[in-house]
Amino acid sequence: MPGMNNMKLMKTKAQNMKYTIIRTKAQYDEYCKILEGLTNTNPSDSDTLDDIDLITLLIEKWDEENTNFKTVDPVSLLRSLKNDHKLKSRDLAQILDVSPSLVSEILNYRKGFSKEIIRRLSEHFKLRQEIFNKPYKLVSPLNSHIRNASVMNNP
């Protein structure tokens, strides 16, 4: 029976797969830790680079299917990531290579994300840049005395 041999071969290959589609939050967390470990080693061999690409793809697929990044404004997302990763504002300032006061202004909707901040956030949290590069309302100091007054962070 040639069909049975093919099924056995496919089952054996599946059992030998290093990484599979992420199906649970625990598996997602595990893959995030693995990816962080791999990227912190400055990989140069092709097997490690292939693992990084595959894990990144699997994590992005999970994120697209299981998170509401598309509906969350970038500041709310950053606050959530900050809390999830148990970071303080000064930790974010170091990650972004900016002053703590700028981080405070960003988190309080007074300043927008620069291209460099978006790039660094994307690299650090292993997320697509588009997630942080969306328009959202800023509080303008010029009209802060007016209730519900705001401006957009895009031209």
C-alpha positions in Angstrom: 0.0 0.0 0.0 1.9 3.1 -1.2 -0.6 5.5 0.5 0.2 4.1 3.9 4.0 4.5 3.4 3.4 8.1 2.4 1.3 8.8 5.5 3.9 7.2 7.8 6.6 9.3 6.2 4.5 12.5 6.6 3.8 11.6 10.3 7.5 11.0 10.9 8.4 14.3 9.3 5.7 16.1 11.4 7.1 14.6 14.6 10.6 15.8 13.7 9.5 19.4 12.9 11.3 21.8 15.2 8.5 24.4 15.1 4.8 24.1 14.4 1.9 26.5 14.0 1.2 28.2 17.3 -2.1 27.0 18.8 -2.0 28.2 22.4 -0.9 31.2 24.4 1.6 29.1 26.2 3.2 28.0 23.0 3.2 31.6 21.8 5.0 32.7 24.9 7.5 29.9 24.5 8.2 30.8 20.9 8.7 34.5 21.9 11.3 33.5 24.5 13.1 31.2 22.0 13.1 34.1 19.4 14.4 36.5 21.9 17.2 34.1 22.9 18.1 33.5 19.2 18.2 37.2 18.3 20.3 38.1 21.4 23.1 35.8 20.2 24.0 37.7 17.0 23.3 34.7 14.8 25.4 34.2 11.7 24.8 30.5 10.6 22.0 29.9 8.1 20.2 27.3 10.3 19.8 29.9 13.1 18.7 32.6 10.7 16.2 30.2 9.2 14.9 29.4 12.7 14.5 33.1 13.4 12.6 33.7 10.1 10.3 30.8 10.8 9.5 31.6 14.4 9.0 35.3 13.5 6.5 34.2 10.8 4.7 31.9 13.2 4.5 34.6 15.9 3.2 37.2 13.3 0.5 34.7 12.2 -0.6 34.2 15.8 -0.6 38.0 16.4 -2.7 38.6 13.3 -5.3 36.0 14.3 -5.4 36.5 18.1 -4.8 40.1 18.8 -6.6 43.3 18.1 -3.6 45.4 17.1 -5.5 46.8 14.2 -8.0 48.5 16.5 -5.6 49.7 19.2 -3.9 53.0 18.9 -0.1 52.9 19.1 0.1 54.6 22.6 -2.4 52.1 24.1 -0.4 49.3 22.5 2.8 50.6 23.9 1.3 50.9 27.4 0.1 47.3 27.2 3.5 46.1 26.0 5.2 48.1 28.7 3.0 46.4 31.3 3.2 42.9 29.8 7.0 43.1 29.8 7.1 44.7 33.2 9.0 47.7 31.9 9.2 51.1 33.5 9.2 54.4 31.6 13.0 54.7 32.1 13.4 51.2 30.6 11.5 52.4 27.5 13.7 55.5 27.4 16.8 53.3 27.3 15.3 51.0 24.7 14.4 53.9 22.5 17.5 55.9 23.3 15.4 59.0 24.2 14.9 61.0 27.3 12.4 59.8 30.0 10.5 63.1 29.5 9.9 62.2 25.8 8.6 58.8 26.8 6.3 60.5 29.3 5.0 62.9 26.6 4.4 60.0 24.2 2.6 57.9 26.8 0.4 61.0 27.7 -0.5 61.7 24.0 1.4 64.9 23.8 4.1 63.7 21.3 3.8 61.3 18.4 6.1 58.5 17.4 9.1 59.4 15.2 10.2 57.0 12.5 13.2 56.0 14.6 11.1 55.3 17.7 8.7 53.2 15.5 11.7 51.3 14.2 13.2 50.6 17.6 9.8 49.6 19.1 9.3 47.2 16.2 12.7 45.7 16.6 12.5 45.4 20.4 9.0 43.9 20.6 9.3 41.9 17.3 6.2 43.5 15.8 5.6 45.1 12.4 6.3 48.8 12.1 2.8 49.4 10.7 1.3 48.6 14.2 3.0 51.7 15.6 2.6 53.8 12.5 -1.1 54.7 12.7 -2.7 58.1 13.2 -4.2 58.8 16.7 -5.3 61.9 18.5 -2.7 64.0 20.4 -3.5 66.4 23.2 -2.3 69.8 22.1 -1.0 72.2 24.8 -2.4 75.1 22.8 -6.0 73.9 23.2 -5.7 71.8 26.4 -8.0 74.3 28.2 -10.8 73.3 25.9 -12.7 70.1 26.9 -12.2 67.2 24.5 -9.8 69.2 22.3 -7.2 67.2 20.4 -5.2 67.1 17.2 -4.1 64.2 15.0 -0.5 63.1 14.8 -0.5 63.1 11.1 -0.4 66.0 8.6 
